């Protein structure tokens, strides 16, 4: 529920038309989708995290983990917001 709320707020703040690579393009963030992401992540497994660490950017880019996809989707916008915050 908290993830669903946070993602909905992020979308509101960034704007629905904001162009970033969404893990599931044009799909509304719902509580059910958030539950699917939580159930589908393998990041709780230390071996998975180690493989991503050892594989570097290539392993991360190829990952089908929903939270890796989310991080990749929001990273450019988050970096731009952070840069503006630091500048202003």
ZIPE-V947605 format. One record per pair of residues at least 12 apart in sequence whose C-alpha atoms are under 8 Angstrom apart, sorted by sequence separation. I is the first residue (numbers start at 1). GAP is how many residues later the second one is. D is the distance in whole Angstrom. If there is no record, write none. Layout:
{{I GAP D} {I GAP D}}
This chain:
{{8 21 6} {7 22 7} {43 22 8} {42 23 7} {41 24 5} {4 25 6} {40 25 7} {41 25 6} {4 26 6} {5 26 8} {40 26 7} {41 26 7} {4 27 5} {3 28 8} {4 29 8} {37 29 5} {1 30 6} {4 30 5} {37 30 7} {3 31 6} {1 33 7} {1 34 8} {23 43 7} {23 46 5} {22 47 7} {23 47 6} {22 48 7} {23 50 6} {21 51 7} {22 51 5} {21 52 5} {22 52 8} {20 53 6} {21 53 8} {20 54 7} {20 56 7} {20 57 7}}
